[in-house]
Amino acid sequence: MLQSPEIKSLVAGLQDWPGSVLTSHKNAGHLIPKLAFLADLGVRKDDPGVGEIVGKIFRHRSPQGFFQVLMNIPSKFGGLGTNHFAWALCDAPVTLYSLARMGFQEDAEC
């Protein structure tokens, strides 16, 4: 499966983590759902190319421990109106779920 062009393409695309600014939590083209898809397929943390991706994910943790992505919440909705790393309750569990499915445990450090 890891040799299929489609999976290779997804892994290659995730190398750009955190990718584009998260503008919608239902955007299937964002890297978060792509990460979850690969995890559900059985891709593991030690598979080719995955270590680099998870290293980038682990570099952006909030003080609360959640994994962050680039967001831009307009000031009219209480945000900063600029691109910055943050987490949202609807997305952070998906990233955590994906990492757990890929073989990370509670005490994992990358």
MDAnalysis code that builds the backbone (N, CA, C; Angstrom):
import MDAnalysis as mda
import numpy as np

u = mda.Universe.empty(330, n_residues=110, atom_resindex=np.repeat(np.arange(110), 3), trajectory=True)
u.add_TopologyAttr("name", ["N", "CA", "C"] * 110)
u.add_TopologyAttr("resid", np.arange(1, 111))
u.add_TopologyAttr("resname", ["MET", "LEU", "GLN", "SER", "PRO", "GLU", "ILE", "LYS", "SER", "LEU", "VAL", "ALA", "GLY", "LEU", "GLN", "ASP", "TRP", "PRO", "GLY", "SER", "VAL", "LEU", "THR", "SER", "HIS", "LYS", "ASN", "ALA", "GLY", "HIS", "LEU", "ILE", "PRO", "LYS", "LEU", "ALA", "PHE", "LEU", "ALA", "ASP", "LEU", "GLY", "VAL", "ARG", "LYS", "ASP", "ASP", "PRO", "GLY", "VAL", "GLY", "GLU", "ILE", "VAL", "GLY", "LYS", "ILE", "PHE", "ARG", "HIS", "ARG", "SER", "PRO", "GLN", "GLY", "PHE", "PHE", "GLN", "VAL", "LEU", "MET", "ASN", "ILE", "PRO", "SER", "LYS", "PHE", "GLY", "GLY", "LEU", "GLY", "THR", "ASN", "HIS", "PHE", "ALA", "TRP", "ALA", "LEU", "CYS", "ASP", "ALA", "PRO", "VAL", "THR", "LEU", "TYR", "SER", "LEU", "ALA", "ARG", "MET", "GLY", "PHE", "GLN", "GLU", "ASP", "ALA", "GLU", "CYS"])
u.atoms.positions = np.array([
    [0.824, -1.193, 0.000],
    [0.000, 0.000, 0.000],
    [0.870, 1.260, 0.000],
    [1.963, 1.242, 0.764],
    [2.812, 2.434, 0.868],
    [3.475, 2.788, -0.450],
    [3.509, 1.851, -1.379],
    [4.135, 2.101, -2.669],
    [3.147, 2.642, -3.713],
    [1.873, 2.691, -3.364],
    [0.897, 3.189, -4.330],
    [1.097, 4.690, -4.549],
    [0.905, 5.164, -5.780],
    [1.099, 6.592, -6.069],
    [0.206, 7.497, -5.225],
    [-0.997, 7.039, -4.927],
    [-1.928, 7.866, -4.156],
    [-1.430, 8.068, -2.722],
    [-0.951, 6.999, -2.106],
    [-0.454, 7.093, -0.729],
    [0.847, 7.891, -0.705],
    [1.721, 7.640, -1.657],
    [2.961, 8.413, -1.744],
    [2.661, 9.904, -1.896],
    [1.649, 10.217, -2.678],
    [1.262, 11.614, -2.887],
    [0.754, 12.247, -1.586],
    [-0.048, 11.499, -0.834],
    [-0.547, 12.019, 0.445],
    [0.598, 12.241, 1.433],
    [1.508, 11.282, 1.524],
    [2.647, 11.425, 2.437],
    [3.508, 12.615, 2.008],
    [3.732, 12.739, 0.709],
    [4.535, 13.864, 0.204],
    [3.855, 15.204, 0.523],
    [2.547, 15.276, 0.366],
    [1.813, 16.507, 0.659],
    [1.870, 16.878, 2.128],
    [1.873, 15.876, 3.002],
    [1.935, 16.132, 4.433],
    [3.309, 16.603, 4.885],
    [4.318, 16.450, 4.037],
    [5.651, 16.960, 4.369],
    [5.624, 18.484, 4.526],
    [4.598, 19.113, 3.981],
    [4.450, 20.571, 4.038],
    [3.749, 21.026, 5.325],
    [3.611, 20.130, 6.304],
    [2.926, 20.480, 7.558],
    [3.507, 21.747, 8.158],
    [2.733, 22.704, 8.574],
    [1.305, 22.656, 8.811],
    [0.456, 22.996, 7.595],
    [1.091, 23.269, 6.476],
    [0.325, 23.532, 5.259],
    [-0.342, 24.884, 5.270],
    [-1.413, 24.964, 4.540],
    [-2.125, 26.234, 4.414],
    [-2.870, 26.586, 5.704],
    [-3.231, 27.827, 5.810],
    [-3.983, 28.309, 6.965],
    [-5.335, 27.606, 7.005],
    [-5.696, 27.134, 8.174],
    [-6.991, 26.491, 8.353],
    [-8.076, 27.560, 8.325],
    [-8.918, 27.517, 7.318],
    [-9.970, 28.521, 7.172],
    [-11.354, 27.948, 7.436],
    [-11.457, 26.618, 7.391],
    [-12.740, 25.962, 7.642],
    [-12.470, 24.600, 8.263],
    [-13.210, 24.268, 9.275],
    [-13.007, 22.996, 9.955],
    [-13.614, 21.831, 9.186],
    [-14.276, 22.107, 8.090],
    [-14.835, 21.032, 7.262],
    [-14.118, 20.925, 5.909],
    [-12.928, 21.486, 5.820],
    [-12.142, 21.470, 4.593],
    [-11.377, 20.153, 4.479],
    [-11.877, 19.229, 3.676],
    [-11.227, 17.922, 3.507],
    [-9.883, 18.032, 2.809],
    [-9.591, 19.168, 2.192],
    [-8.316, 19.362, 1.532],
    [-7.205, 19.792, 2.479],
    [-7.551, 20.131, 3.718],
    [-6.532, 20.529, 4.692],
    [-5.748, 19.294, 5.124],
    [-4.572, 19.496, 5.680],
    [-3.703, 18.388, 6.050],
    [-4.227, 17.564, 7.229],
    [-5.026, 18.133, 8.105],
    [-5.533, 17.379, 9.260],
    [-6.365, 16.173, 8.816],
    [-7.374, 16.322, 7.956],
    [-8.125, 15.130, 7.542],
    [-7.286, 14.159, 6.706],
    [-6.304, 14.663, 5.986],
    [-5.424, 13.774, 5.220],
    [-4.581, 12.922, 6.168],
    [-4.121, 13.530, 7.253],
    [-3.368, 12.792, 8.257],
    [-4.244, 11.695, 8.868],
    [-5.481, 12.030, 9.199],
    [-6.408, 11.059, 9.778],
    [-6.696, 9.927, 8.799],
    [-6.831, 10.247, 7.534],
    [-7.084, 9.232, 6.515],
    [-5.930, 8.229, 6.460],
    [-4.697, 8.747, 6.433],
    [-3.542, 7.855, 6.407],
    [-3.488, 6.993, 7.671],
    [-3.786, 7.583, 8.811],
    [-3.791, 6.821, 10.062],
    [-4.828, 5.716, 10.014],
    [-6.004, 6.023, 9.489],
    [-7.060, 5.015, 9.389],
    [-6.708, 3.902, 8.406],
    [-5.883, 4.209, 7.429],
    [-5.425, 3.182, 6.493],
    [-4.383, 2.259, 7.116],
    [-3.827, 2.667, 8.246],
    [-2.835, 1.848, 8.921],
    [-1.411, 2.333, 8.784],
    [-1.223, 3.532, 8.257],
    [0.125, 4.091, 8.159],
    [0.650, 4.296, 9.575],
    [1.910, 3.917, 9.791],
    [2.516, 3.967, 11.115],
    [3.607, 5.028, 11.192],
    [3.933, 5.413, 12.410],
    [4.912, 6.470, 12.641],
    [6.284, 6.149, 12.080],
    [6.615, 4.890, 11.934],
    [7.927, 4.516, 11.422],
    [7.927, 4.170, 9.939],
    [6.826, 4.411, 9.254],
    [6.774, 4.204, 7.805],
    [7.551, 5.318, 7.096],
    [8.051, 5.041, 5.899],
    [8.862, 6.035, 5.179],
    [8.158, 7.393, 5.029],
    [8.864, 8.443, 5.435],
    [8.370, 9.806, 5.289],
    [7.503, 10.302, 6.421],
    [6.999, 9.395, 7.240],
    [6.061, 9.781, 8.296],
    [6.780, 10.440, 9.476],
    [7.984, 9.993, 9.782],
    [8.727, 10.565, 10.902],
    [8.941, 12.061, 10.758],
    [9.220, 12.510, 9.548],
    [9.426, 13.939, 9.305],
    [8.142, 14.718, 9.562],
    [7.037, 14.135, 9.164],
    [5.732, 14.793, 9.346],
    [5.419, 14.942, 10.831],
    [5.511, 13.843, 11.567],
    [5.160, 13.918, 12.984],
    [6.144, 14.792, 13.760],
    [7.379, 14.861, 13.306],
    [8.326, 15.783, 13.936],
    [7.849, 17.212, 13.828],
    [7.310, 17.574, 12.671],
    [6.787, 18.928, 12.478],
    [5.538, 19.156, 13.327],
    [4.713, 18.128, 13.453],
    [3.505, 18.253, 14.275],
    [3.892, 18.482, 15.734],
    [4.846, 17.707, 16.236],
    [5.256, 17.814, 17.637],
    [5.933, 19.146, 17.945],
    [6.467, 19.814, 16.955],
    [7.121, 21.108, 17.200],
    [6.121, 22.230, 17.485],
    [4.863, 21.992, 17.217],
    [3.853, 23.032, 17.419],
    [2.804, 22.556, 18.418],
    [3.198, 22.536, 19.673],
    [2.278, 22.178, 20.748],
    [2.002, 23.414, 21.582],
    [0.770, 23.542, 21.986],
    [0.386, 24.660, 22.847],
    [0.858, 24.378, 24.270],
    [0.852, 25.399, 25.125],
    [1.192, 25.170, 26.534],
    [0.251, 24.143, 27.187],
    [-0.950, 24.010, 26.656],
    [-1.912, 23.038, 27.177],
    [-1.635, 21.625, 26.661],
    [-0.724, 21.495, 25.686],
    [-0.372, 20.178, 25.148],
    [-1.026, 19.835, 23.827],
    [-1.950, 20.658, 23.352],
    [-2.626, 20.379, 22.089],
    [-1.713, 20.702, 20.908],
    [-1.877, 19.958, 19.839],
    [-1.109, 20.227, 18.629],
    [-1.783, 21.356, 17.854],
    [-0.975, 22.300, 17.383],
    [-1.487, 23.496, 16.735],
    [-1.260, 23.459, 15.227],
    [-2.088, 24.207, 14.518],
    [-1.929, 24.450, 13.091],
    [-2.055, 25.954, 12.850],
    [-1.724, 26.357, 11.647],
    [-1.882, 27.772, 11.302],
    [-3.363, 28.112, 11.168],
    [-3.755, 29.172, 11.839],
    [-5.142, 29.658, 11.771],
    [-5.127, 31.161, 11.590],
    [-6.226, 31.660, 11.105],
    [-6.431, 33.100, 11.021],
    [-7.894, 33.346, 11.353],
    [-8.131, 33.688, 12.595],
    [-9.497, 33.959, 13.048],
    [-9.705, 35.463, 12.956],
    [-10.663, 35.879, 12.122],
    [-10.905, 37.317, 11.950],
    [-11.222, 38.002, 13.281],
    [-10.818, 39.237, 13.393],
    [-11.056, 39.983, 14.630],
    [-12.547, 40.126, 14.931],
    [-13.386, 40.150, 13.902],
    [-14.830, 40.270, 14.163],
    [-15.390, 39.034, 14.863],
    [-14.609, 37.927, 14.850],
    [-15.013, 36.722, 15.577],
    [-14.174, 36.524, 16.841],
    [-13.448, 37.567, 17.260],
    [-12.664, 37.509, 18.482],
    [-11.229, 37.048, 18.294],
    [-10.804, 36.860, 17.041],
    [-9.440, 36.431, 16.780],
    [-8.483, 37.586, 16.593],
    [-7.257, 37.228, 16.221],
    [-6.219, 38.233, 16.011],
    [-6.261, 38.835, 14.613],
    [-6.870, 38.145, 13.667],
    [-6.911, 38.625, 12.289],
    [-5.589, 38.421, 11.556],
    [-4.692, 37.613, 12.139],
    [-3.400, 37.320, 11.513],
    [-3.164, 35.811, 11.550],
    [-2.260, 35.348, 10.692],
    [-1.888, 33.935, 10.703],
    [-1.045, 33.662, 11.949],
    [-1.421, 32.655, 12.704],
    [-0.666, 32.270, 13.888],
    [-0.979, 30.809, 14.220],
    [-0.129, 30.205, 15.025],
    [-0.372, 28.831, 15.441],
    [-1.361, 28.823, 16.596],
    [-2.356, 27.957, 16.472],
    [-3.389, 27.828, 17.496],
    [-4.033, 26.451, 17.349],
    [-4.877, 26.127, 18.276],
    [-5.633, 24.889, 18.191],
    [-7.113, 25.202, 18.394],
    [-7.932, 24.318, 17.869],
    [-9.381, 24.457, 18.036],
    [-9.925, 23.122, 18.539],
    [-10.927, 23.190, 19.381],
    [-11.482, 21.995, 20.001],
    [-12.000, 20.989, 18.972],
    [-12.397, 21.455, 17.804],
    [-12.921, 20.535, 16.797],
    [-11.807, 19.869, 15.982],
    [-10.604, 20.422, 15.962],
    [-9.521, 19.869, 15.160],
    [-8.438, 19.171, 15.979],
    [-8.138, 19.662, 17.142],
    [-7.056, 19.101, 17.958],
    [-7.251, 17.609, 18.250],
    [-8.472, 17.149, 18.549],
    [-8.642, 15.709, 18.800],
    [-8.376, 14.856, 17.557],
    [-8.611, 15.395, 16.386],
    [-8.370, 14.629, 15.156],
    [-6.871, 14.397, 14.971],
    [-6.072, 15.412, 15.251],
    [-4.623, 15.256, 15.162],
    [-4.147, 14.264, 16.209],
    [-4.631, 14.393, 17.432],
    [-4.249, 13.473, 18.503],
    [-4.663, 12.039, 18.163],
    [-5.864, 11.869, 17.676],
    [-6.350, 10.552, 17.255],
    [-5.438, 9.953, 16.191],
    [-5.063, 10.762, 15.220],
    [-4.216, 10.295, 14.123],
    [-2.874, 9.811, 14.643],
    [-2.263, 10.582, 15.534],
    [-0.974, 10.200, 16.095],
    [-1.092, 8.916, 16.917],
    [-2.166, 8.784, 17.667],
    [-2.374, 7.560, 18.448],
    [-2.542, 6.353, 17.524],
    [-3.304, 6.511, 16.452],
    [-3.491, 5.410, 15.485],
    [-2.181, 5.037, 14.806],
    [-1.290, 6.006, 14.684],
    [0.008, 5.756, 14.038],
    [1.003, 5.119, 14.993],
    [0.630, 4.950, 16.247],
    [1.467, 4.224, 17.180],
    [2.068, 5.027, 18.307],
    [1.712, 6.281, 18.433],
    [2.229, 7.070, 19.546],
    [1.407, 6.772, 20.792],
    [2.082, 6.766, 21.918],
    [1.434, 6.511, 23.189],
    [1.414, 7.781, 24.018],
    [0.823, 7.739, 25.178],
    [0.648, 8.902, 26.034],
    [1.968, 9.594, 26.385],
    [3.023, 8.836, 26.536],
    [4.295, 9.416, 26.961],
    [5.232, 9.706, 25.787],
    [4.702, 9.745, 24.589],
    [5.533, 9.909, 23.401],
    [6.152, 11.297, 23.318],
    [7.385, 11.331, 22.910],
    [8.060, 12.580, 22.589],
    [8.730, 12.399, 21.244],
    [8.714, 13.432, 20.472],
    [9.307, 13.332, 19.138],
    [10.341, 14.402, 18.956],
])
